[in-house]
Amino acid sequence: MRAGLLVLLAFLAFLAVWPAYADDVLRVGDQRGNARALMEAAGVLNDLPYRLDWSEFPAAAPLLEALNAGAIDAGGVGDAPFTFAAAAGVPVKAFLAFRNRQDGLAILVLKASPLRTVADLRGKRIATNRGSIGHQVVLAALEEAGLPADSITFSFLPPADAKIALASGAVDAWATWEPYTSTAELAGLVRVVRDGNGITPGLTFAVASDEAIRTKRALLTDFGERLARARAWALKDPAPYAAVWSRLIGLPEAVPLRWFGRAAYRAVPMDAAVVADEQRNIDLYVRAGLIPKARAPRAEAILDTSFSQVVTAVR
């Protein structure tokens, strides 16, 4: 009887220290080949004390729409779509920040094009997605060159259609991102007029709904730490992740190797520098007339700095 009592007490003690969120679910939005593929390749999803429900989206905009509708709790997006969603009133905050070099965010022209500089783009037609980081790099490049936002004409097209438009001569340039940039460069089709280095901050975010931050903080913290560890793993040697990505997406390994190798994705603290860069993004869109000044959020209101231990934990 005494032995049975000891076993019972030991079991109760085990339950007391088992994570309170053991039966909970974190619903995460992803884009194909991104967080889920990376985390599985890095082996950081073993022994999860909660369930991850993944939903795959073709781009950041529908992912953020799902978050707004309450269909998911969190996801990964670039700074441009995140900024537009926040300005539109989506109850979302970024809780984890990543930086990367911007070689792959670029304004591209055909190799035989006479266009050489951003100034040469005056009066030309540029294809990109509305509200995308491609849109962002064009606006930033025009400002750098002292040109107004209306000095060029945008053709808002998804990447596949934009690539065809450039090849056919329907547009003069294409502002795009990875893996499209590396794919086109390796195929010998294009050259870069201006990349995003020095004019765009190279930020991506893990974001969550206000409700998830309030009710699932422990799960978000654990997920964020695992994602940051996976990024650190891929930063040391991008080849294993590139191999997984290549098999999943069906593009040659040379594409992700070029992309990951030069991007150098890494988790960074949500510090004053990140807040300042996000505020510059917001101000850029206000100056371009894409976000009404009255609706423009303040960066500090949409970046949650209380998850700082996530990055510290993996250093």
C-alpha positions in Angstrom: 0.0 0.0 0.0 2.9 2.3 0.9 4.5 1.6 -2.4 1.3 2.3 -4.3 1.0 5.6 -2.5 4.5 6.6 -3.5 3.8 5.7 -7.1 0.7 7.8 -7.0 2.5 10.8 -5.5 5.3 10.5 -8.1 2.7 10.5 -10.9 1.0 13.6 -9.5 4.3 15.3 -9.3 5.0 14.4 -12.9 1.7 16.0 -13.9 2.5 19.1 -12.0 5.6 19.8 -14.0 4.3 18.7 -17.4 3.7 21.8 -19.5 0.3 23.3 -19.0 -0.2 23.6 -22.7 0.3 19.9 -23.4 -3.2 19.4 -24.9 -3.2 22.8 -26.7 -2.9 23.4 -30.4 -0.9 26.1 -32.2 -2.3 26.8 -35.7 0.5 28.1 -38.0 0.3 29.5 -41.5 3.2 28.8 -43.8 4.2 29.1 -47.4 5.6 26.1 -49.2 9.2 25.4 -48.5 9.4 27.9 -45.6 9.1 27.4 -41.9 7.8 23.8 -41.8 10.3 22.5 -44.3 13.1 24.3 -42.5 12.1 23.1 -39.0 11.6 19.5 -40.1 15.0 19.5 -41.9 16.7 21.0 -38.8 15.0 18.4 -36.5 13.6 21.0 -34.1 10.0 19.7 -34.1 10.8 16.6 -32.1 9.1 16.1 -28.7 6.6 18.9 -29.1 4.5 19.2 -25.9 1.6 20.6 -28.0 0.2 20.0 -31.4 1.1 22.1 -34.5 -1.6 22.4 -37.1 0.0 23.7 -40.3 -1.9 25.5 -43.1 -0.2 26.2 -46.4 -0.8 29.5 -48.3 0.5 30.6 -51.7 1.5 34.0 -50.4 1.6 36.3 -47.4 -1.6 38.2 -48.2 -4.0 35.1 -47.9 -2.1 34.0 -44.8 -2.8 37.3 -43.2 -6.4 37.2 -44.3 -6.7 33.8 -42.6 -5.2 35.2 -39.4 -7.6 38.1 -39.5 -10.5 35.6 -39.8 -9.2 33.6 -36.8 -8.4 30.5 -38.9 -4.8 30.5 -37.8 -2.9 31.8 -34.8 0.5 32.7 -36.3 2.6 32.6 -39.4 5.7 34.0 -41.2 5.5 37.1 -43.5 7.7 39.8 -45.0 7.7 43.3 -43.6 5.8 44.8 -46.6 2.6 42.6 -46.4 2.7 42.8 -42.6 2.8 46.6 -42.7 -0.2 46.8 -45.0 -2.2 44.3 -43.0 -1.5 46.2 -39.7 -2.5 49.5 -41.5 -5.7 47.8 -42.7 -6.7 47.0 -39.1 -5.8 43.3 -38.9 -5.3 42.5 -35.2 -1.7 41.2 -35.7 1.7 41.8 -34.2 5.2 40.7 -35.0 6.8 38.8 -32.1 10.0 37.5 -33.8 12.2 39.3 -36.3 14.7 38.0 -38.9 17.1 39.9 -41.0 18.7 38.9 -44.3 20.8 40.4 -47.0 18.8 41.8 -49.9 20.7 40.6 -53.0 17.7 38.5 -54.0 15.2 41.4 -53.7 15.9 43.2 -57.0 14.7 45.2 -60.0 15.5 43.0 -63.0 15.8 43.8 -66.7 16.6 41.5 -69.6 20.3 41.1 -70.3 20.1 43.0 -73.6 18.1 45.9 -72.1 19.7 49.4 -72.5 18.5 50.2 -69.0 21.4 50.4 -66.6 20.4 52.6 -63.6 17.3 53.4 -61.6 17.3 56.8 -63.3 16.9 55.0 -66.7 13.6 53.6 -65.4 11.9 57.0 -65.6 8.8 56.7 -67.8 9.1 52.9 -67.9 6.8 50.1 -66.9 7.7 47.8 -64.0 5.9 44.6 -63.1 5.5 43.5 -59.5 2.9 42.5 -56.9 0.9 45.3 -55.3 2.0 45.8 -51.6 4.9 43.3 -52.0 8.5 43.7 -51.1 9.0 44.1 -54.9 6.8 47.1 -54.7 8.8 48.3 -51.7 12.2 48.1 -53.4 11.0 50.1 -56.4 9.7 52.9 -54.1 12.9 52.9 -52.1 15.1 52.9 -55.2 13.2 55.8 -56.8 13.5 57.8 -53.6 17.3 57.1 -53.5 17.5 58.3 -57.1 15.5 61.4 -56.3 12.6 60.4 -58.5 8.9 60.6 -57.5 6.9 57.5 -57.1 4.8 58.3 -60.2 7.9 58.6 -62.5 7.3 55.0 -63.5 4.2 53.0 -64.2 3.5 49.8 -62.2 2.0 46.7 -63.8 0.7 44.7 -60.8 1.2 41.1 -61.7 2.0 37.9 -59.8 5.6 36.6 -60.3 4.8 34.0 -63.0 2.9 36.6 -65.2 5.5 39.3 -64.5 8.3 37.0 -65.7 6.4 36.4 -69.0 5.6 40.1 -69.3 9.3 41.0 -69.0 10.4 38.3 -71.5 7.8 39.4 -74.0 8.6 43.1 -73.7 5.2 44.0 -72.3 7.1 45.6 -69.3 10.6 47.1 -69.1 11.6 45.7 -65.7 10.5 43.3 -63.0 10.8 43.8 -59.3 10.9 40.5 -57.5 12.3 38.4 -54.8 13.6 34.9 -54.1 13.5 32.3 -55.5 12.5 34.1 -58.6 15.6 36.3 -58.7 18.1 33.4 -58.4 16.2 31.3 -60.8 16.2 34.0 -63.5 19.9 34.9 -62.8 21.1 31.2 -63.0 19.1 30.8 -66.3 21.1 33.8 -67.7 17.9 35.7 -68.5 18.3 38.9 -66.5 20.6 41.3 -64.8 20.1 43.5 -61.7 19.5 47.2 -62.0 19.2 47.7 -58.2 18.9 45.3 -55.3 17.5 46.0 -51.9 20.8 46.2 -50.0 21.1 49.6 -48.3 17.6 50.8 -49.2 15.4 48.1 -47.6 15.8 46.6 -44.2 15.7 42.9 -45.0 13.2 42.1 -42.3 10.8 39.2 -42.1 8.6 38.5 -39.1 6.9 35.7 -37.2 3.5 37.2 -36.5 0.6 36.3 -34.4 -3.0 37.5 -33.7 -3.6 39.6 -30.7 -5.8 36.8 -29.4 -3.0 34.2 -29.7 -0.5 36.4 -28.0 -2.9 36.8 -25.1 -3.9 33.2 -24.8 -1.1 31.1 -26.3 2.0 33.0 -25.2 3.8 29.8 -24.0 3.2 28.0 -27.3 4.4 31.0 -29.3 7.5 31.3 -27.2 8.4 27.7 -27.7 7.6 27.8 -31.4 9.7 30.9 -31.8 12.7 29.4 -30.0 12.5 26.3 -32.3 12.2 28.4 -35.4 15.2 30.6 -34.4 17.2 27.4 -33.7 16.3 26.1 -37.2 17.5 29.4 -38.8 20.8 29.2 -36.9 21.2 25.7 -38.1 20.7 26.6 -41.7 22.9 29.7 -41.4 25.9 27.5 -40.5 25.5 25.3 -43.6 22.6 26.0 -46.0 23.2 22.9 -48.1 21.0 20.4 -46.1 18.1 22.8 -46.1 18.7 23.6 -49.8 18.5 19.9 -50.6 15.1 19.5 -48.8 13.8 22.7 -50.4 14.8 21.6 -53.8 13.1 18.2 -53.5 9.9 19.9 -52.2 9.7 22.7 -54.7 11.2 20.9 -57.7 13.8 23.5 -58.6 17.5 22.7 -59.0 19.6 22.8 -55.8 21.7 25.6 -57.3 18.7 28.0 -56.8 18.2 27.6 -53.0 22.0 27.4 -52.5 22.5 30.7 -54.2 19.5 32.2 -52.3 20.3 30.9 -48.8 24.0 31.4 -49.1 23.8 35.1 -49.9 20.7 35.9 -47.8 22.1 34.7 -44.5 18.8 34.6 -42.7 19.2 35.0 -38.9 17.0 35.8 -35.9 17.6 39.2 -34.3 16.2 40.8 -31.2 13.1 42.9 -31.6 15.2 45.9 -30.6 15.3 49.7 -31.3 16.9 49.1 -34.7 14.1 46.8 -35.9 11.5 49.3 -34.6 13.2 52.1 -36.4 13.4 50.2 -39.7 9.8 49.2 -39.5 8.8 52.8 -38.9 10.8 53.7 -42.0 8.8 51.2 -44.0 5.6 52.7 -42.7 6.8 56.2 -43.6 7.8 55.1 -47.1 4.3 53.8 -47.8 2.7 57.0 -46.4 4.9 59.2 -48.6 4.0 57.1 -51.7 0.3 57.4 -50.9 -0.2 53.7 -50.3 -1.1 54.0 -46.7 -3.2 57.0 -45.6 -1.4 59.0 -43.0 -4.5 58.8 -40.7 -4.4 55.0 -40.8 -0.6 54.6 -40.5 0.3 52.6 -37.4 3.3 53.4 -35.2 5.9 50.6 -35.4 6.2 50.2 -31.7 2.4 49.5 -31.6 2.6 46.5 -34.0 5.9 45.0 -32.9 5.8 43.0 -29.6 9.1 43.3 -27.9 8.1 41.1 -25.0 9.4 37.9 -26.6 13.0 39.0 -26.5 14.0 35.8 -24.6 13.3 33.8 -27.8 16.4 35.0 -29.6 18.5 35.1 -26.4 17.7 31.4 -25.8 19.4 30.3 -29.0 22.5 32.3 -28.7 
